[in-house]
Amino acid sequence: MSNITQPTAEQISALIKKHGLSRQEAADLVHVSKFTWNGWVAPADNKMARAMPLAAWELLLIKLGEHAEFGPLP
């Protein structure tokens, strides 16, 4: 079983910055709108802030080759 934990907005933003992705490109990777993505990276005190579902976080990690269990995709 995976030990993936809930990412913070800062962790999400840092990951997409590390890979040189725009918010739209990152949203496209996990099949959500840019509006939804923006909620995931909004500061906690912003009324638009939403927690990123673990399934979306794990999918993003897998697609970017950052998942500890699955590593890079072929």
Biopython code that builds the backbone (N, CA, C, O; Angstrom):
import numpy as np
from Bio.PDB.StructureBuilder import StructureBuilder

atoms = [
    (1, "MET", "N", (0.833, -1.179, 0.000)),
    (1, "MET", "CA", (0.000, 0.000, 0.000)),
    (1, "MET", "C", (0.877, 1.242, 0.000)),
    (1, "MET", "O", (1.922, 1.275, 0.650)),
    (2, "SER", "N", (0.453, 2.245, -0.722)),
    (2, "SER", "CA", (1.221, 3.471, -0.887)),
    (2, "SER", "C", (1.234, 4.307, 0.393)),
    (2, "SER", "O", (0.262, 4.305, 1.149)),
    (3, "ASN", "N", (2.312, 5.005, 0.630)),
    (3, "ASN", "CA", (2.397, 5.889, 1.785)),
    (3, "ASN", "C", (2.306, 7.355, 1.350)),
    (3, "ASN", "O", (2.950, 8.223, 1.939)),
    (4, "ILE", "N", (1.518, 7.619, 0.334)),
    (4, "ILE", "CA", (1.317, 8.973, -0.175)),
    (4, "ILE", "C", (0.535, 9.774, 0.852)),
    (4, "ILE", "O", (-0.466, 9.296, 1.385)),
    (5, "THR", "N", (0.985, 10.987, 1.133)),
    (5, "THR", "CA", (0.292, 11.867, 2.068)),
    (5, "THR", "C", (-0.269, 13.080, 1.336)),
    (5, "THR", "O", (0.146, 13.399, 0.222)),
    (6, "GLN", "N", (-1.207, 13.740, 1.974)),
    (6, "GLN", "CA", (-1.863, 14.911, 1.401)),
    (6, "GLN", "C", (-0.823, 15.992, 1.096)),
    (6, "GLN", "O", (-0.104, 16.425, 1.997)),
    (7, "PRO", "N", (-0.735, 16.430, -0.153)),
    (7, "PRO", "CA", (0.247, 17.464, -0.489)),
    (7, "PRO", "C", (-0.245, 18.849, -0.088)),
    (7, "PRO", "O", (-1.447, 19.115, -0.065)),
    (8, "THR", "N", (0.692, 19.711, 0.222)),
    (8, "THR", "CA", (0.351, 21.115, 0.470)),
    (8, "THR", "C", (0.363, 21.855, -0.867)),
    (8, "THR", "O", (0.903, 21.365, -1.859)),
    (9, "ALA", "N", (-0.233, 23.025, -0.873)),
    (9, "ALA", "CA", (-0.212, 23.858, -2.076)),
    (9, "ALA", "C", (1.231, 24.156, -2.485)),
    (9, "ALA", "O", (1.548, 24.214, -3.673)),
    (10, "GLU", "N", (2.089, 24.341, -1.506)),
    (10, "GLU", "CA", (3.497, 24.643, -1.783)),
    (10, "GLU", "C", (4.206, 23.451, -2.429)),
    (10, "GLU", "O", (5.020, 23.625, -3.336)),
    (11, "GLN", "N", (3.896, 22.247, -1.962)),
    (11, "GLN", "CA", (4.506, 21.046, -2.551)),
    (11, "GLN", "C", (4.050, 20.861, -3.998)),
    (11, "GLN", "O", (4.846, 20.507, -4.868)),
    (12, "ILE", "N", (2.781, 21.098, -4.243)),
    (12, "ILE", "CA", (2.247, 20.968, -5.593)),
    (12, "ILE", "C", (2.919, 21.977, -6.517)),
    (12, "ILE", "O", (3.375, 21.626, -7.606)),
    (13, "SER", "N", (2.976, 23.223, -6.082)),
    (13, "SER", "CA", (3.592, 24.279, -6.896)),
    (13, "SER", "C", (5.067, 24.005, -7.156)),
    (13, "SER", "O", (5.557, 24.204, -8.268)),
    (14, "ALA", "N", (5.771, 23.547, -6.124)),
    (14, "ALA", "CA", (7.202, 23.255, -6.273)),
    (14, "ALA", "C", (7.427, 22.133, -7.290)),
    (14, "ALA", "O", (8.376, 22.187, -8.072)),
    (15, "LEU", "N", (6.565, 21.125, -7.284)),
    (15, "LEU", "CA", (6.724, 20.010, -8.209)),
    (15, "LEU", "C", (6.529, 20.455, -9.654)),
    (15, "LEU", "O", (7.302, 20.073, -10.532)),
    (16, "ILE", "N", (5.505, 21.253, -9.900)),
    (16, "ILE", "CA", (5.303, 21.664, -11.299)),
    (16, "ILE", "C", (6.378, 22.648, -11.745)),
    (16, "ILE", "O", (6.748, 22.677, -12.918)),
    (17, "LYS", "N", (6.882, 23.456, -10.807)),
    (17, "LYS", "CA", (7.980, 24.363, -11.148)),
    (17, "LYS", "C", (9.240, 23.556, -11.483)),
    (17, "LYS", "O", (9.949, 23.867, -12.441)),
    (18, "LYS", "N", (9.506, 22.526, -10.692)),
    (18, "LYS", "CA", (10.676, 21.665, -10.919)),
    (18, "LYS", "C", (10.650, 21.074, -12.330)),
    (18, "LYS", "O", (11.698, 20.913, -12.956)),
    (19, "HIS", "N", (9.475, 20.758, -12.819)),
    (19, "HIS", "CA", (9.338, 20.131, -14.130)),
    (19, "HIS", "C", (9.024, 21.143, -15.237)),
    (19, "HIS", "O", (8.769, 20.761, -16.380)),
    (20, "GLY", "N", (9.045, 22.422, -14.893)),
    (20, "GLY", "CA", (8.865, 23.462, -15.905)),
    (20, "GLY", "C", (7.479, 23.485, -16.539)),
    (20, "GLY", "O", (7.330, 23.847, -17.706)),
    (21, "LEU", "N", (6.468, 23.099, -15.767)),
    (21, "LEU", "CA", (5.110, 23.057, -16.299)),
    (21, "LEU", "C", (4.319, 24.303, -15.932)),
    (21, "LEU", "O", (4.510, 24.882, -14.862)),
    (22, "SER", "N", (3.441, 24.704, -16.819)),
    (22, "SER", "CA", (2.484, 25.751, -16.486)),
    (22, "SER", "C", (1.358, 25.108, -15.688)),
    (22, "SER", "O", (1.260, 23.883, -15.617)),
    (23, "ARG", "N", (0.513, 25.935, -15.092)),
    (23, "ARG", "CA", (-0.639, 25.391, -14.368)),
    (23, "ARG", "C", (-1.560, 24.638, -15.321)),
    (23, "ARG", "O", (-2.103, 23.595, -14.958)),
    (24, "GLN", "N", (-1.742, 25.149, -16.524)),
    (24, "GLN", "CA", (-2.613, 24.479, -17.489)),
    (24, "GLN", "C", (-2.046, 23.128, -17.894)),
    (24, "GLN", "O", (-2.782, 22.146, -17.995)),
    (25, "GLU", "N", (-0.740, 23.075, -18.125)),
    (25, "GLU", "CA", (-0.107, 21.801, -18.491)),
    (25, "GLU", "C", (-0.249, 20.774, -17.364)),
    (25, "GLU", "O", (-0.518, 19.598, -17.610)),
    (26, "ALA", "N", (-0.064, 21.236, -16.132)),
    (26, "ALA", "CA", (-0.196, 20.336, -14.988)),
    (26, "ALA", "C", (-1.639, 19.859, -14.842)),
    (26, "ALA", "O", (-1.879, 18.680, -14.583)),
    (27, "ALA", "N", (-2.591, 20.760, -15.006)),
    (27, "ALA", "CA", (-4.009, 20.395, -14.931)),
    (27, "ALA", "C", (-4.349, 19.361, -16.001)),
    (27, "ALA", "O", (-5.075, 18.402, -15.740)),
    (28, "ASP", "N", (-3.829, 19.560, -17.180)),
    (28, "ASP", "CA", (-4.078, 18.613, -18.272)),
    (28, "ASP", "C", (-3.539, 17.221, -17.944)),
    (28, "ASP", "O", (-4.153, 16.219, -18.313)),
    (29, "LEU", "N", (-2.402, 17.148, -17.256)),
    (29, "LEU", "CA", (-1.824, 15.847, -16.903)),
    (29, "LEU", "C", (-2.750, 15.011, -16.031)),
    (29, "LEU", "O", (-2.776, 13.786, -16.144)),
    (30, "VAL", "N", (-3.514, 15.674, -15.159)),
    (30, "VAL", "CA", (-4.397, 14.931, -14.248)),
    (30, "VAL", "C", (-5.871, 15.088, -14.620)),
    (30, "VAL", "O", (-6.763, 14.742, -13.845)),
    (31, "HIS", "N", (-6.107, 15.619, -15.825)),
    (31, "HIS", "CA", (-7.454, 15.672, -16.405)),
    (31, "HIS", "C", (-8.436, 16.516, -15.602)),
    (31, "HIS", "O", (-9.572, 16.105, -15.364)),
    (32, "VAL", "N", (-7.986, 17.708, -15.182)),
    (32, "VAL", "CA", (-8.874, 18.654, -14.504)),
    (32, "VAL", "C", (-8.752, 20.018, -15.183)),
    (32, "VAL", "O", (-7.844, 20.255, -15.980)),
    (33, "SER", "N", (-9.679, 20.897, -14.852)),
    (33, "SER", "CA", (-9.636, 22.251, -15.402)),
    (33, "SER", "C", (-8.568, 23.075, -14.689)),
    (33, "SER", "O", (-8.118, 22.732, -13.596)),
    (34, "LYS", "N", (-8.181, 24.158, -15.328)),
    (34, "LYS", "CA", (-7.228, 25.074, -14.695)),
    (34, "LYS", "C", (-7.851, 25.684, -13.442)),
    (34, "LYS", "O", (-7.142, 25.957, -12.474)),
    (35, "PHE", "N", (-9.163, 25.899, -13.449)),
    (35, "PHE", "CA", (-9.868, 26.426, -12.286)),
    (35, "PHE", "C", (-9.689, 25.487, -11.087)),
    (35, "PHE", "O", (-9.382, 25.928, -9.979)),
    (36, "THR", "N", (-9.885, 24.201, -11.328)),
    (36, "THR", "CA", (-9.698, 23.210, -10.260)),
    (36, "THR", "C", (-8.254, 23.220, -9.780)),
    (36, "THR", "O", (-7.990, 23.215, -8.577)),
    (37, "TRP", "N", (-7.324, 23.235, -10.727)),
    (37, "TRP", "CA", (-5.899, 23.249, -10.362)),
    (37, "TRP", "C", (-5.581, 24.467, -9.498)),
    (37, "TRP", "O", (-4.879, 24.354, -8.493)),
    (38, "ASN", "N", (-6.098, 25.625, -9.892)),
    (38, "ASN", "CA", (-5.824, 26.842, -9.131)),
    (38, "ASN", "C", (-6.306, 26.733, -7.687)),
    (38, "ASN", "O", (-5.681, 27.291, -6.785)),
    (39, "GLY", "N", (-7.402, 26.027, -7.460)),
    (39, "GLY", "CA", (-7.866, 25.808, -6.094)),
    (39, "GLY", "C", (-6.889, 24.975, -5.286)),
    (39, "GLY", "O", (-6.727, 25.187, -4.084)),
    (40, "TRP", "N", (-6.233, 24.020, -5.953)),
    (40, "TRP", "CA", (-5.283, 23.158, -5.261)),
    (40, "TRP", "C", (-4.000, 23.884, -4.871)),
    (40, "TRP", "O", (-3.342, 23.495, -3.907)),
    (41, "VAL", "N", (-3.638, 24.928, -5.605)),
    (41, "VAL", "CA", (-2.390, 25.640, -5.305)),
    (41, "VAL", "C", (-2.637, 26.989, -4.624)),
    (41, "VAL", "O", (-1.697, 27.748, -4.386)),
    (42, "ALA", "N", (-3.888, 27.281, -4.316)),
    (42, "ALA", "CA", (-4.210, 28.529, -3.624)),
    (42, "ALA", "C", (-3.756, 28.437, -2.166)),
    (42, "ALA", "O", (-3.789, 27.362, -1.568)),
    (43, "PRO", "N", (-3.335, 29.566, -1.602)),
    (43, "PRO", "CA", (-2.952, 29.570, -0.183)),
    (43, "PRO", "C", (-4.131, 29.120, 0.686)),
    (43, "PRO", "O", (-5.290, 29.337, 0.332)),
    (44, "ALA", "N", (-3.827, 28.497, 1.816)),
    (44, "ALA", "CA", (-4.857, 27.945, 2.693)),
    (44, "ALA", "C", (-5.877, 28.983, 3.148)),
    (44, "ALA", "O", (-7.033, 28.645, 3.399)),
    (45, "ASP", "N", (-5.459, 30.247, 3.256)),
    (45, "ASP", "CA", (-6.391, 31.286, 3.725)),
    (45, "ASP", "C", (-7.253, 31.864, 2.592)),
    (45, "ASP", "O", (-8.071, 32.752, 2.834)),
    (46, "ASN", "N", (-7.080, 31.376, 1.383)),
    (46, "ASN", "CA", (-7.862, 31.823, 0.231)),
    (46, "ASN", "C", (-9.155, 31.019, 0.183)),
    (46, "ASN", "O", (-9.130, 29.800, 0.354)),
    (47, "LYS", "N", (-10.292, 31.691, -0.049)),
    (47, "LYS", "CA", (-11.574, 30.984, -0.062)),
    (47, "LYS", "C", (-11.678, 29.978, -1.212)),
    (47, "LYS", "O", (-12.550, 29.110, -1.188)),
    (48, "MET", "N", (-10.808, 30.080, -2.212)),
    (48, "MET", "CA", (-10.801, 29.148, -3.343)),
    (48, "MET", "C", (-9.961, 27.894, -3.062)),
    (48, "MET", "O", (-9.987, 26.943, -3.843)),
    (49, "ALA", "N", (-9.221, 27.892, -1.956)),
    (49, "ALA", "CA", (-8.321, 26.779, -1.642)),
    (49, "ALA", "C", (-9.093, 25.478, -1.445)),
    (49, "ALA", "O", (-10.118, 25.440, -0.766)),
    (50, "ARG", "N", (-8.576, 24.416, -2.054)),
    (50, "ARG", "CA", (-9.147, 23.083, -1.946)),
    (50, "ARG", "C", (-8.001, 22.079, -1.827)),
    (50, "ARG", "O", (-6.919, 22.282, -2.378)),
    (51, "ALA", "N", (-8.254, 21.013, -1.110)),
    (51, "ALA", "CA", (-7.250, 19.945, -1.007)),
    (51, "ALA", "C", (-7.225, 19.155, -2.310)),
    (51, "ALA", "O", (-8.271, 18.843, -2.881)),
    (52, "MET", "N", (-6.038, 18.841, -2.765)),
    (52, "MET", "CA", (-5.896, 18.011, -3.960)),
    (52, "MET", "C", (-6.208, 16.570, -3.570)),
    (52, "MET", "O", (-5.633, 16.058, -2.610)),
    (53, "PRO", "N", (-7.101, 15.910, -4.292)),
    (53, "PRO", "CA", (-7.367, 14.496, -3.983)),
    (53, "PRO", "C", (-6.087, 13.665, -4.102)),
    (53, "PRO", "O", (-5.264, 13.896, -4.988)),
    (54, "LEU", "N", (-5.938, 12.715, -3.214)),
    (54, "LEU", "CA", (-4.731, 11.879, -3.235)),
    (54, "LEU", "C", (-4.571, 11.151, -4.558)),
    (54, "LEU", "O", (-3.448, 10.944, -5.017)),
    (55, "ALA", "N", (-5.678, 10.761, -5.178)),
    (55, "ALA", "CA", (-5.581, 10.066, -6.471)),
    (55, "ALA", "C", (-4.961, 10.976, -7.524)),
    (55, "ALA", "O", (-4.157, 10.522, -8.338)),
    (56, "ALA", "N", (-5.327, 12.259, -7.517)),
    (56, "ALA", "CA", (-4.756, 13.208, -8.481)),
    (56, "ALA", "C", (-3.274, 13.445, -8.185)),
    (56, "ALA", "O", (-2.462, 13.516, -9.107)),
    (57, "TRP", "N", (-2.924, 13.565, -6.922)),
    (57, "TRP", "CA", (-1.527, 13.761, -6.521)),
    (57, "TRP", "C", (-0.681, 12.557, -6.947)),
    (57, "TRP", "O", (0.407, 12.709, -7.501)),
    (58, "GLU", "N", (-1.203, 11.364, -6.677)),
    (58, "GLU", "CA", (-0.456, 10.170, -7.039)),
    (58, "GLU", "C", (-0.312, 10.055, -8.559)),
    (58, "GLU", "O", (0.756, 9.689, -9.050)),
    (59, "LEU", "N", (-1.369, 10.360, -9.304)),
    (59, "LEU", "CA", (-1.294, 10.333, -10.764)),
    (59, "LEU", "C", (-0.242, 11.324, -11.257)),
    (59, "LEU", "O", (0.542, 10.999, -12.149)),
    (60, "LEU", "N", (-0.218, 12.523, -10.687)),
    (60, "LEU", "CA", (0.775, 13.527, -11.084)),
    (60, "LEU", "C", (2.189, 13.016, -10.801)),
    (60, "LEU", "O", (3.078, 13.137, -11.644)),
    (61, "LEU", "N", (2.389, 12.453, -9.626)),
    (61, "LEU", "CA", (3.708, 11.909, -9.280)),
    (61, "LEU", "C", (4.139, 10.815, -10.260)),
    (61, "LEU", "O", (5.290, 10.773, -10.694)),
    (62, "ILE", "N", (3.205, 9.942, -10.598)),
    (62, "ILE", "CA", (3.526, 8.860, -11.536)),
    (62, "ILE", "C", (3.889, 9.429, -12.901)),
    (62, "ILE", "O", (4.900, 9.045, -13.488)),
    (63, "LYS", "N", (3.065, 10.343, -13.406)),
    (63, "LYS", "CA", (3.307, 10.890, -14.738)),
    (63, "LYS", "C", (4.609, 11.678, -14.824)),
    (63, "LYS", "O", (5.228, 11.749, -15.886)),
    (64, "LEU", "N", (5.023, 12.269, -13.706)),
    (64, "LEU", "CA", (6.264, 13.046, -13.707)),
    (64, "LEU", "C", (7.476, 12.211, -13.284)),
    (64, "LEU", "O", (8.584, 12.737, -13.182)),
    (65, "GLY", "N", (7.272, 10.925, -13.041)),
    (65, "GLY", "CA", (8.382, 10.055, -12.657)),
    (65, "GLY", "C", (8.894, 10.304, -11.262)),
    (65, "GLY", "O", (10.062, 10.043, -10.972)),
    (66, "GLU", "N", (8.031, 10.810, -10.384)),
    (66, "GLU", "CA", (8.432, 11.152, -9.022)),
    (66, "GLU", "C", (7.851, 10.216, -7.968)),
    (66, "GLU", "O", (8.110, 10.388, -6.777)),
    (67, "HIS", "N", (7.074, 9.235, -8.391)),
    (67, "HIS", "CA", (6.425, 8.335, -7.437)),
    (67, "HIS", "C", (7.453, 7.344, -6.904)),
    (67, "HIS", "O", (8.174, 6.716, -7.679)),
    (68, "ALA", "N", (7.521, 7.205, -5.590)),
    (68, "ALA", "CA", (8.531, 6.347, -4.960)),
    (68, "ALA", "C", (8.375, 4.872, -5.316)),
    (68, "ALA", "O", (9.369, 4.151, -5.401)),
    (69, "GLU", "N", (7.148, 4.416, -5.525)),
    (69, "GLU", "CA", (6.915, 2.992, -5.819)),
    (69, "GLU", "C", (6.961, 2.669, -7.302)),
    (69, "GLU", "O", (7.410, 1.590, -7.688)),
    (70, "PHE", "N", (6.505, 3.586, -8.129)),
    (70, "PHE", "CA", (6.357, 3.287, -9.540)),
    (70, "PHE", "C", (7.453, 3.865, -10.430)),
    (70, "PHE", "O", (7.700, 3.352, -11.521)),
    (71, "GLY", "N", (8.096, 4.906, -9.982)),
    (71, "GLY", "CA", (9.171, 5.499, -10.764)),
    (71, "GLY", "C", (8.692, 6.044, -12.091)),
    (71, "GLY", "O", (7.488, 6.200, -12.297)),
    (72, "PRO", "N", (9.615, 6.339, -12.997)),
    (72, "PRO", "CA", (9.266, 6.906, -14.297)),
    (72, "PRO", "C", (8.475, 5.930, -15.168)),
    (72, "PRO", "O", (8.680, 4.718, -15.118)),
    (73, "LEU", "N", (7.578, 6.484, -15.954)),
    (73, "LEU", "CA", (6.850, 5.671, -16.925)),
    (73, "LEU", "C", (7.768, 5.354, -18.093)),
    (73, "LEU", "O", (8.657, 6.143, -18.416)),
    (74, "PRO", "N", (7.562, 4.197, -18.736)),
    (74, "PRO", "CA", (8.418, 3.844, -19.880)),
    (74, "PRO", "C", (8.178, 4.768, -21.055)),
    (74, "PRO", "O", (8.812, 4.616, -22.099)),
]
sb = StructureBuilder()
sb.init_structure("model")
sb.init_model(0)
sb.init_chain("A")
sb.init_seg("    ")
for serial, (resi, resn, name, xyz) in enumerate(atoms, 1):
    if name == "N":
        sb.init_residue(resn, " ", resi, " ")
    sb.init_atom(name, np.array(xyz, "f"), 0.0, 1.0, " ", f" {name:<3s}", serial, name[0])
structure = sb.get_structure()
